[in-house]
Amino acid sequence: MTNRPLADRLRPTSFEEMVGQAHLISKNGALFRLIEAGKFSNMIFFGPPGTGKTTAAEIIARRSGMPLYRLNATTASLSDVKEVAMGTNDMFGAGGVLLYLDEIQYFNRKQQQSLLEYIEDGRITLIASTTENPYHFIYSALLSRSSVFEFRHVSPPELLPALRRAHEFLVREEGRDVRVSDEVLLRLAEFAAGDVRHGITLLENAFYIADGEITAGTFEALSSSSIGRFDRDGDVHYDLLSALQKSIRGSDPDAAVFYVARLLSGGDILSVCRRLLVIASEDIGQAYPLAAAVTYSCCEAAKQLGMPEAQIPLANAAVMLATAPKSNTANTAIHAAMADVEAGLGQDVPHHLHSPLFEGYKYPHDYPNSYVPQQYLPDDVKNKKYYEFGDNKLERASRAYWEAIKGAGDKDSK
């Protein structure tokens, strides 16, 4: 008996054997037509785990005839990329190699930039995969040289053929007549939450403990950790992120750490970090400006540590934000300013702020308290008030300070 996971042993070798992703791999799918035309360009696959990104890359590699190298950005380094490029120096890689780089979002900007040299001279054809939005995490120069394809969750009816194939394979391999109905397989597919690999793993485990027949109770007993699973791109995931932000905004540290724990239980560090960074500026803001820096430090630590240790700095950030004073004044100000910009206002910057010799511009540091009244906003919005001081200790102190400074400055200018 092999210890190799069933999902790997049954990995499709053609687009026809894959399930889901009809928008990409059906006869009219964009990816299918591209490969049929012999166009093996740089590609970025993004979408949830277990949806066929790695499988598609392997199929493309076989069709291209290029040697396939695999790296995972969570553990790979620049030296690994260079070693792959070195493979183009022998006879087998003379026509270039195909590099499958998983979790590319974990490569920093410099590491991603290093790929460009090898991509542009044709030594490496890149297929990168990510579970995150590539337009947020992938260097723009790399995006501009790649075709981006979205992989979507596999629905239960789409997953059914893969589960049926896995069941038939186990019956043949093990010589055991373990029955299972399509109704039960559909229920199992629902538990898999769109993840083909997870669904096949559940079926494999259920097969070995079943007494003649796999029932819903068989795999439900194996999947307690799946109860409460959430789809990173689905409603439950965003509900949890929303609950996290509202709990912090409502100054409830207990609820904050609970929702951090729920999100981390799904293996999602990056979304937690992004939301905490947003909260630090949106909900704490000017009441405690250092919150953004502290949160950033905690998030970077979490990404460096990985799970399970990542939960510690993220819990620190969540508790700090929940117990910090709150202010949304800067957020309100930018929304009001954006509304005017989108309405086409403020197109002409005051002349004294941009003229070649800054004629008419008053240099504030030449005046008492480094302040002098002058117009900064364009004429059509010059009387607008976007920012209002909040009612918290820091902003009250700032308001008192500037009222004193500006009051004195206004008198001096008269």
N, C-alpha and C positions, 0 to 999 in steps of 0.2 A: 504493500500500500504506500502510495506517495503522500508526502505531507504538503505537496504543492496545492494551493487553494483551487477549488473547482472552477471558480470564476476565471482563473488564469489558464487552466487547461482547456476551457471552452471558449477562450477568447476568439471572436470571429476573425476570419482571414480574408473576408471580402465585405464590401459595403452591403451586399445582399443579405449577409448573415447578421448584420447589426440590427438592433431594435431601436425605435425612436429616431429622432433627428431627420424626419422625412424632408424637411425644408433644406437639408444639406446633402443627404446621400441618396435620395430617390433619383429616378431617371432624370427628373427635371430639377434636382437640387443643385445649388450653386457649386458646392464642393465636388460633387460627382462629375458635373460637366467640365469643371476645371481640370480634374485629373484625367478624364477621358480625352481631353484635348492635349494631354501631355504637358500641361503647364504646372511645373513643380516649383512654385515660388515660395517666398517666406510667408509663413502663416502664424496667426495667433488664435488659439482656441480658448474661449472662455465660457465658463458655466460651472454648475455644481459638480461635486465628485460623483463618479460612477455613471457618467452619461456618455462615455465612449471617446473621450478626447485622446487617451493613449492608444486605444484600439485603432482609431482613424489614422493616427500618426504612423502606426506600424503598417497598416494597409498601404498608405501612401509611399512609405519607404520601399515596400516590396515592388510596387508599381514603378517607382522611379529607377530602381536598380542601383541606387546609391547606398554605400555603407551607412548603417544607422548607429548613431551614438546616443546614449541617454545620460542626462545629468538632472539632478534635482537641485534647484536653487537654494534650498534650505541647508544643503551641505556642501555644494560645489563652490569653487573659487575661480579666480581668473586663470590660475595655472591649469585648472582642469579644461577650461575653454581653449587655452593655447595648445594643450596636449591633443585635443580633438582636431584642431587646425593642423597640427603636425601630421595627422593621419592622411592629409592630402598629398604628402610627399612621396608616398609609395604608389605602386602600380594600381592598387585596389581603390585608392582615393583620388586618382588622377583627375577624375571628372567632378570632383567635389564630394563632400559628405553631407548627410542629413543629420542635424543635431536636434534631438527632441529634448527641450528644456522645460521640465515640469516646475510649477509654482514660481514662475519668473518674477512675480511680485516681490519675492524676497531678495532679488538682486537689486543693489542700490544703483543710483544713476551712473556712477563711474563704471560699474560692472556691466551695465546694459550698454553703455557707450563703447566698451571694449569689443562688443560683438559686431559693431558696425564695420570695422576694418575687414573682418573675415567675410561678412555678408556682401559687402560691396565689390570685393574682388572675386566672388564666386566660390571661394573655398568652402564656405559653409552655407547650406540652405537651412534656415531655421524654422522649426515648428515649436512654438512656445505655448504652454498652457497655463491657465490661471483660473482660480475660482473667484477672482475679484474683477471689478470693472477695469478693463485694460486702459481706458482713457484717463483713469485716475492714477494708475500704478506703473504704466509703461512709458518709457522715455519717448517723446514725440517723434524724434528722428527715427526711432525703431518702428513706431507705428506707421509712419509715412512710407516705409519700405516693405510693409507687410499687408496681407489681406486678413481681415478680422472676421472670424466665424463664431457665432454664438451657439453653444450646445445647451439644450433645454432639458428639464426634468422629463423622464420617461413616464408616461401615464400608465396606470395599472393595465389597461387593455393592450397597450404597446409592449409592456414587459412580459405579458403572459406567454408568448412563444418562446422567449429565452428561458423562462422557468420550466415550461413543458419539455424543452430540449434538455435541460439540466436533469430533470427527473428521469427521463428516458435513458440518459447516459448513466446515471447512478444504478438504475435497475439492471442494465446490461453489465456494468463493471462489477457490481457486487453480487449479482445473481440472486437478488432478493425481490420478491414481488410485493413491493410497498406501493399501495394505491394512493392516489390523491385526485380530487375532483378539480375541475376548472374553477368552481366557486371558491374553493379553499385557496387555490393558487392566486386568484384575484384578491382575496383578502390578504394573502401574504404580500402581494405586490403593493397594496395600500400601506402596509407596515414598512415597506422598503423606502417609501417617500421619494420615489423617482430615481433611486440609486440602484442600477442593475447589479453591480457587484454585491451590494448589501443584500439584495433580494436572493441572489444565488447562494450566498453564504448562509442565510437563514434557512433556505430549502435544504442545503447540504446537511446542516446540523439536525434539522427536523427529521430528515430521512433516517439518520443513524439511531435516533431514539424512538422512532415510531414503531408501534406494535402492529404491523400489517397495514396500517393506513395512517396517512398524515391528516390530521384534523386541524381546525383553527386553534384548538387548545394546545396542540403539539408545539407549534412555533410561537404561540403567545407566551408559553412558559419559558422559551429561549430568548424572548425579545423584550424583557422588562426594561432594558436600557433604551429600547426604541420608543417606548411610550413617552411622549413628550418631545420626541425628536422634532426638529424644525428645519424647514427648507430655508436655506440662506436667502433665497430670492422670493420667498413666499410671505403670506400675511402674518404667520406666527412669528417669524423672525423680526419683521418690522414692528409688530405689536410689542415684542419684548424690548426692542430698542426704544420705542416710544414710552413704554412703562418705565424704563431706566431713566430717561430724561425727565419725565414728569415727577418721578420720585425724588430725584436730585433737586429739581426746581422747587419741589414742595418741602425740601429740607428734611427728608426721611432717610437717614443713613442705613437703617435696617433693610428697607425695601430696595435701596440702591445696591447694596452688596448681594441681595438675593437675585436681582435681575442680572447682575454681572455674572453670578454663578450659573444661572440658567443659560446665558449666552455662551459662556466658556464651556459648558457641558457639551455644546455642539461643536466644540473645537474652533470657535471663531474668535480669534484674538484681534484681528485687524478691524472688524466692524465695531468692537467694543472700544478700541483705541480712537477710532475716528469720531464716534459719538461722544466720548468723554472730552475730546479736544473741542468739539463744537459747543458742548455744554459750558466748558470753561470760559469761552468768549461770549456765548449767547446769554447765559443765565447768571453767571457770576460777574463777568465783565469788569466794569470800573469799580465795583465794590471791593474787589481784590484782584487787581491786574496780574499779580504774580501767579495766580491760579493757572493761567495758560502755560507758563513756563514749568511749573511743578508738574502739571498733567502731562506735558510733552515729555519730561524726563521720565516719568513713571511708564508712559507708553513705550518709549524707546527701550527701557529696561525690560519690559514685558516681551517685546519682540526679540530682544537678544536672548532672553532666558528660555522662551518657549514654555509649554505646559510641562509639569504642573506649576512650576515656580512663578510663571507669569501672573497667576492669580493674586500674588501678594502685592506687587506694585499697583496692579489695577484696582484692588480693593482699597489700597491707600488713597489712590486718586479719587475713587468714588466717594469714600467717606469724607475726604477733605472738601470735595465740591458740595456734598450734601450739607455739611455743617458750616460752610463759608457764607458770608453775607451775600445777598443777591442783588443784581442790577441788570436790567436789559436796556439801559439807556443808549449804549453804543449801537446795539442791534436795531433799536427803533430809529435811531438817527440815520443809519445806512439805508434802511428800507425807505424812509421818507426821501432821502437824496436820490436813491435809485428810481423812485417813482417820477421825480422831476426830470432825471436824465432820460428815462424812457419816453417821457412826454416831449422830448426835444428841447427842453429848456437849458439855459446856461451854456450855449455854444461858444460864445465869445469871451475869452479870458480877459480880464482888465489889462489894458495896455501897459500899465506900469509894472506888471508882474512878468512880462515877457519881452518887452522892447529890448533891442540890442544893448543899450546903455542903461536900461532900467530907469529911464527918465520918470521922475515923480515918485519913485519907490523910496519908502522910508525904511532904513535898516534898523530893525527893532533894538539891536544891541547897542546902538548909539544913544538910546533913550533910557531914562530911569526904569529900573526893574525889567529891562529888556522888553518894553511894551510901548507901542504908540498906535493910536487909532488910525486905521486906513481900510479901504475897501479891498476885500479879497475875493468875494463872490462875484460872478458875472452880474451885469446890470439887471437882467430880468428876474434874478432870484436874490438880489442883494439884501433884501429884508427878511429872507427866510430864516427860520430858527429850526435847525434839525436836531441839535443836541440840547437836552435839558438835564441838568444835574439831578441825580437820584437822591432819595431820602435815606442815605446810609452814611456811616461815619466818614468814610474816605471822601465821598463825593460832597458831603456837607462841608468838609474842610477845604476841598478844592474850590467850591463855590464861594466860600467866605474869602479865601485868598484872592481869587480873581475879581471878586466884587471890589475888594480893597485896591488891588493893582489897577484895574481898569477904571475905577472911579477916579483915582489919582491921575491916571493918564489922560482921561477925558478933560479934567480941569486944566492940566498943563498944556493941552493942545488948543485951548480957547484963547 
